[in-house]
Amino acid sequence: PTNEKRKIYLACVVSRLLCGLQTTVLGQAARNKLDGFHAKCARQICGIPPAYYSRIPNAKVLETLQAEKLTTLLLEQQLGFFGKLARRPGSCPVRQLVFEPDLATKLQTFERRRGRPRSAWCSVMHRTAGNMFESASDFRACVVDAAAWRTYVRQYRRAKPL
């Protein structure tokens, strides 16, 4: 049955796929490919032909499978990991690489190479977390409590899908 296929797909494929991506910055093209792969798998599970033949958009296919875009799930995992890093003690070396002692983003001090600057995971996540809150003090107050951070991230993800 479709429901069992869905559960197996989410448990085996999606969890394995998103496992290593929570500390990676994906560009728009890579995010589109990730969502396209997810929709293609959803079409196979539901038995829906490709969009060229069936004229059914990917959003409708994901809705019939009761699934979300992989990019929104990935954003939730990334923000969860970001919050976990922020809650680590100040003596943690990983936290010292990402944050200043007051939870501000650590500025990168190196000579800039030619070409387009690469996106750093910590700066992208800090920018996203900054969009979630009105002020930095709200961010600091919420990130201390793991349960509050988790619920706030879920509300943000549902309110502002990619």
Disulfide bonds with the S-S distance in Angstrom:
none
